């Protein structure tokens, strides 16, 4: 299933071709699912989108801790679980890319593929900011 942005389906599916990759999501900077790879249930995608939005915010706050010259921009977060990994990177304007993978994934290969896709296709991954309704 791909949510509301079928033109990015092939991008998300390309990420899941890396050995042991499971799911890929494109989400807005404010934590809403924009698109998800085939086989990822929408309710799971929405829960993950909301949680990794918070994770990205927390990760960004640690920039000062890793830089001698002040706060450095956040680029990627990787979380390891007993059964696998979650990768989160900035992707296009106002968007984040999330991929889950099993424990046997080649971390460097998946990280490289994600970065390469973001570099090649920033316009396709961009997500416009939501407009405020007249009611607020």
C-alpha positions as CSV (number, residue, x, y, z in Angstrom):
1,X,0.0,0.0,0.0
2,X,1.2,3.5,-0.7
3,X,-0.6,6.4,0.9
4,X,-1.6,9.5,-1.0
5,X,1.8,9.9,-2.9
6,X,1.9,7.0,-5.5
7,X,4.6,8.8,-7.4
8,X,7.1,7.9,-4.6
9,X,6.1,4.3,-4.3
10,X,8.9,3.2,-6.5
11,X,11.4,5.1,-4.3
12,X,10.2,3.4,-1.2
13,X,10.1,0.0,-2.9
14,X,13.7,0.5,-4.0
15,X,14.8,0.9,-0.4
16,X,13.1,-2.4,0.6
17,X,15.2,-4.3,-2.0
18,X,18.3,-4.0,0.2
19,X,18.8,-7.4,1.9
20,X,16.8,-7.6,5.1
21,X,15.0,-4.2,4.7
22,X,11.4,-4.5,5.7
23,X,9.5,-1.3,5.4
24,X,10.0,2.3,4.2
25,X,8.1,5.4,5.0
26,X,8.1,9.0,3.8
27,X,6.7,11.3,6.5
28,X,6.2,15.0,6.9
29,X,8.5,16.9,9.3
30,X,5.5,17.2,11.7
31,X,5.1,13.4,11.9
32,X,2.4,12.5,9.4
33,X,2.6,9.5,7.0
34,X,2.9,10.7,3.4
35,X,3.6,7.3,1.8
36,X,4.6,3.8,2.9
37,X,6.0,0.8,1.1
38,X,4.0,-2.2,0.0
39,X,3.1,-4.5,2.9
40,X,3.4,-1.8,5.7
41,X,0.0,-1.5,7.4
42,X,-1.2,2.1,7.4
43,X,-1.9,2.1,11.2
44,X,1.7,0.9,11.8
45,X,3.0,3.6,9.4
46,X,1.1,6.3,11.3
47,X,2.3,5.1,14.7
48,X,5.9,5.0,13.5
49,X,5.7,8.3,11.8
50,X,4.5,10.0,15.0
51,X,7.1,8.3,17.2
52,X,10.1,8.9,14.8
53,X,9.1,12.6,14.5
54,X,9.8,12.8,18.3
55,X,12.9,10.8,17.9
56,X,14.2,13.1,15.2
57,X,13.5,16.1,17.5
58,X,15.4,14.5,20.4
59,X,18.3,13.5,18.1
60,X,18.6,17.1,16.8
61,X,18.9,18.4,20.3
62,X,22.1,16.3,20.8
63,X,24.0,18.2,18.0
64,X,26.0,20.3,20.4
65,X,27.2,17.2,22.2
66,X,29.0,15.9,19.1
67,X,30.5,19.1,17.7
68,X,33.4,21.2,18.9
69,X,32.1,24.2,17.0
70,X,28.6,24.5,18.4
71,X,25.4,22.8,17.3
72,X,25.8,20.8,14.1
73,X,22.8,19.9,11.9
74,X,21.1,16.5,12.4
75,X,21.4,14.1,9.5
76,X,20.6,10.6,10.6
77,X,19.4,8.5,13.5
78,X,19.8,4.8,13.8
79,X,18.2,2.7,16.5
80,X,19.1,-0.9,17.1
81,X,16.6,-3.4,18.5
82,X,17.0,-7.0,19.3
83,X,15.4,-8.0,16.0
84,X,16.6,-5.2,13.8
85,X,17.2,-1.5,13.1
86,X,15.3,1.7,12.4
87,X,17.0,4.3,10.2
88,X,15.7,7.9,10.0
89,X,17.2,10.7,7.8
90,X,16.2,14.1,6.5
91,X,14.7,13.7,3.0
92,X,13.8,16.7,0.8
93,X,12.2,19.8,2.1
94,X,9.9,19.2,5.1
95,X,10.2,15.4,5.0
96,X,11.9,12.4,6.6
97,X,12.7,9.0,5.3
98,X,12.4,6.0,7.6
99,X,13.4,2.4,6.9
100,X,13.2,-0.7,9.1
101,X,15.5,-3.7,8.6
102,X,16.2,-7.0,10.2
103,X,19.3,-7.7,12.2
104,X,21.2,-9.1,9.2
105,X,21.0,-5.9,7.2
106,X,24.2,-4.4,5.9
107,X,24.0,-1.1,7.8
108,X,26.4,0.7,5.5
109,X,24.6,-0.4,2.3
110,X,21.2,0.7,3.6
111,X,22.5,4.0,5.0
112,X,24.3,4.7,1.7
113,X,21.2,3.8,-0.4
114,X,19.0,6.1,1.7
115,X,21.4,9.0,1.4
116,X,21.8,8.4,-2.3
117,X,18.1,8.5,-2.9
118,X,17.7,11.7,-0.9
119,X,20.6,13.3,-2.9
120,X,19.2,12.2,-6.3
121,X,15.5,12.9,-5.7
122,X,15.0,15.8,-3.2
123,X,12.1,17.3,-5.1
124,X,10.2,14.0,-5.2
125,X,10.6,13.5,-1.5
126,X,9.7,17.1,-0.5
127,X,6.6,17.6,1.5
128,X,4.8,21.0,1.6
129,X,4.0,22.4,5.0
130,X,0.4,22.0,6.0
131,X,-1.8,25.1,5.7
132,X,-3.6,26.4,8.8
133,X,-7.4,26.3,8.5
134,X,-9.3,29.5,9.1
135,X,-10.5,28.0,12.4
136,X,-6.8,27.8,13.6
